[in-house]
Amino acid sequence: MSGAVRYLAEVYGGDGVRSLWLGGTVAPTRCLALRWLRGQAVRIADGLDPGPDRAWAPPGTLWPTPHTGADAPTQLRSWAGDWGLQEAASRRLADGTPYGFLARDASGWYRLYARPVHIPSAPPPPEEPHRADRARR
């Protein structure tokens, strides 16, 4: 197939009732698509569960709680910081295979997804007839 390959990266979220498209981009390389997904993973995790060391809350307002099971923000942060998972995702995309990561907990789920997209090349413009060819007509 001729043409360029781009990478579609998207983020979805939802719960047991609905799902939402949270955003997407088309990146020129798989590395940039995965970088965008990492940024989205951290953005979502920080929006759902800011760490107690975040400066936006007055001191003493937030504190760690005991781990009680699956936690989507922690899963998203872990995925974003795991270079082994990033390399595996990059290899899948290089092979032409879509890649997805799903983080879920009791309140909902978040899906990071990327896939290669083949952009067909434009056909070459029609050639202009040579002057000698036009003169014969």
Secondary structure as GFF3:
##gff-version 3
##sequence-region A 1 137
A	DSSP	beta_strand	4	14	.	.	.	ID=ss1
A	DSSP	beta_strand	19	27	.	.	.	ID=ss2
A	DSSP	alpha_helix	30	48	.	.	.	ID=ss3
A	DSSP	alpha_helix	72	81	.	.	.	ID=ss4
A	DSSP	alpha_helix	83	94	.	.	.	ID=ss5
A	DSSP	beta_strand	99	105	.	.	.	ID=ss6
A	DSSP	beta_strand	108	119	.	.	.	ID=ss7
A	DSSP	alpha_helix	131	136	.	.	.	ID=ss8
###
